[in-house]
Amino acid sequence: MKKMSEATKEKRIVVIGGGTGVFTVLSGLKKYPLHLSAIVSMADDGGSTGLLREEFGILPPGDVRRALVALAKTDYRLMSELFNYRFSEGLLSGHNFGNLFITALERLTGNFEKAIYEAGKVLAIQGEVIPVTLDSAKLYAELENGVIVSGETNIDIPKHDPSLKIKKVFLRPVCEANTKAIEAVKKADLIVLGPGDLYTSLIPNLLVKGILSAIRASKAKKVYLCNLMTKLGETNKFAALDFADEIENYLGKAVLNYFIVNKTQPAEDRLRRYSEEKAILVEHKKSDFKGKKYKTISADLLRKNGFIRHDPDKLAKLLLSLI
């Protein structure tokens, strides 16, 4: 454990989202003596997760698995690697071991939450992983031309013209928030939204009935971590302000306390890796944020090498400074 002042010990931080963004935030924060709660989206319906949902009627395990691995305290690194292992051949090709493990536990315990709890014990996690809802629902997106796209994976990997803007996303049927998620939000000292795919990982959590009202009523400080890169089909040509404005469209005005954005320019060779997928660096102009009720924090949050990703340790230090 890293040293911290008595004032920050055992503070409660809730991280809301899905995918690799939540993994990055949690993997940095778990190094400190904090009570961590990961509230994860239940909208995923692609890949291994989608097949398991269809065949077994289970709630999507993919984002749950990522959060569990992120919070794992076990020194046995192979265990974390095992949970992320993806089969590449045979009948199990495309399936992830961790997803299969959670599915098997759900069958043994008869309860998805119990399965998550038991998987957490195996990985010796610090904190808890909470499905945002225990109801099954599908994510839909309405495009600017009025076309409705059905399913998270079809929004995430568009079969339609990816240059079309997303007008809004919604869940059907309407689903109720997990009471444990509501309780975690109520008790939080800090609520972290993102980073992650805006319409397929983050906003689906805000669409669950009861989550928005809980966030708005919470006395916790609310933070939104802006993405580093745009994504074709979701956030084409988005600047930092576009991300902030869209979050406020769902969250409401005067709810956010902090908007955090990266200020570091990656090397050109790193940016070129993203040219094929038509992703560009999110541009941030300080002047765009004049008059906003939240505080904008621009900081060096970039990993030094490899893919353009947030640095978990830099994120953790910045977030802890806000408590």
HELIX and SHEET records of a PDB file:
HELIX    1   1 GLU A    6  THR A    8  5                                   3    
HELIX    2   2 GLY A   19  LEU A   29  1                                  11    
HELIX    3   3 GLY A   47  PHE A   56  1                                  10    
HELIX    4   4 GLY A   62  LEU A   71  1                                  10    
HELIX    5   5 ARG A   77  PHE A   83  1                                   7    
HELIX    6   6 PHE A   97  THR A  109  1                                  13    
HELIX    7   7 PHE A  112  LEU A  123  1                                  12    
HELIX    8   8 GLU A  152  ASP A  156  1                                   5    
HELIX    9   9 THR A  179  LYS A  187  1                                   9    
HELIX   10  10 LEU A  198  LEU A  202  3                                   5    
HELIX   11  11 ILE A  203  LEU A  206  1                                   4    
HELIX   12  12 ILE A  211  ALA A  217  1                                   7    
HELIX   13  13 ALA A  240  LEU A  251  1                                  12    
HELIX   14  14 GLU A  268  ARG A  272  1                                   5    
HELIX   15  15 LYS A  286  PHE A  289  5                                   4    
HELIX   16  16 PRO A  312  LEU A  320  1                                   9    
SHEET    1   A 7 GLU A 128  PRO A 131  0                                        
SHEET    2   A 7 HIS A  35  VAL A  40  1                                        
SHEET    3   A 7 ARG A  12  GLY A  17  1                                        
SHEET    4   A 7 LEU A 190  LEU A 193  1                                        
SHEET    5   A 7 LYS A 221  LEU A 225  1                                        
SHEET    6   A 7 TYR A 258  ASN A 262  1                                        
SHEET    7   A 7 LYS A 295  ALA A 299  1                                        
SHEET    1   B 3 ILE A 148  SER A 150  0                                        
SHEET    2   B 3 LYS A 138  LEU A 143 -1                                        
SHEET    3   B 3 ILE A 166  ARG A 172 -1                                        
END                                                                             
